[in-house]
Amino acid sequence: MTKTTLSPIIAGTMNWGVWDKNLNQKEIENMIHVCYENKITTFDHADIYGSYTTETDFGKAYNSSKIARENIQLISKCGIQMISENRNNTIKHYDYSKKHIIESVEQSLKNLHTDYLDVFLLHRPSPLMQADEIAEAVTQLKSEGKIIDFGLSNFTTSQTELILQKTTVSYNQVQFSATNFEPMMDGSFDYMQLHNIRPMSWNPLGSVFRADVPQTRRLKNLLANLVSKYHLGSDTILLSWVLQHPANVIPIAGTVNIARIQSLHKAVELKLDKEDWFAIWSESMGNEVP
C-alpha cells in the first residue's frame, strides 16, 4: 500500500524547461503557485528532463516560492542515460545499478532542494536490470528517509512482477488516454488493481489535439456534443474519462496554460454518464464495444 497522498491530477514538468517552454525561475515559481492554488500539489520530474537541467531550475524556483514542503509532493525518476553535454554518455542506455540509483536520488534531492522524494520511479525497464540490486537500493533509500514510496514507469505486468517479488511497488506510470487505451485491455490495470499499484497516466489527452486522423476526427465530433452537454472543455472531458477508470488512475497534465490549469480540477468533479464514457471509447476504436 502507498504511504503517500498525491493530488488527483499531477503537474508534469517535462516541458517547463529547455525542452519546450524554457520558463525562467520567476515563471516556474509562478507555475508552482498556480498549480498549488488549483489543488495540484504533486509535481512529476525525471533526472533527464531538460537534458538534466529542469530539476535544478524547478528546485531554485520552489526554494523561493516559500510553499511548505509538507504541502507538496515531489516525484522523480532515474535510469535513462541520455547523450547530453551534461553527461559523458556515448550512447543512450539504461543504468539500474545500486550505485547509480542511490546517487541519482541523492542528486535529485539536491536539485529539488528537498530532503526526500514522495515517490521515486524507475523510468523505463532495462533488459539488464537486476531485481535484487534494485530492491537493495530501494530498501536503503527508504531506511534513510530519502524516498517514501517506490514505483515504476512504462513497465509491463511481467516486468512489474519481477520487481514486486523483491520489493513493494506502489505506482506504475504508463501511457493511458482515450486514444491510447491499451493498459485497460492488455491486463495492466487489472494487475495493478490486484496488487494495490496505483497507475499514473502520462499524455492523458492522447493524440486528440495533436493528430488529424480518422480516430481523432471521430472523437472531436463526439466531444463537440459533450462540450454542449456538460458545459466544460474537451480536455476536461477527456481527463474525466481517464479518472473514471476503477484502477484509480492519476493523470499527469503537462500544460503551462494558466486558464487550463485553473479548469483541470473540474475533471475530478465531473462524472460522465456511463453511455458517454463508452461513446468516447467506441469512437476511439471506430466501432461499438464487442
Beta strands, then each sheet from edge to edge (+ up, - down):
strand 1: 10-12
strand 2: 42-44
strand 3: 73-78
strand 4: 80-81
strand 5: 93-94
strand 6: 117-122
strand 7: 147-153
strand 8: 171-175
strand 9: 198-202
strand 10: 250-253
sheet 1: 1+ 2+ 3+ 6+ 7+ 8+ 9+ 10+ 1+
sheet 2: 4+ 5-
end
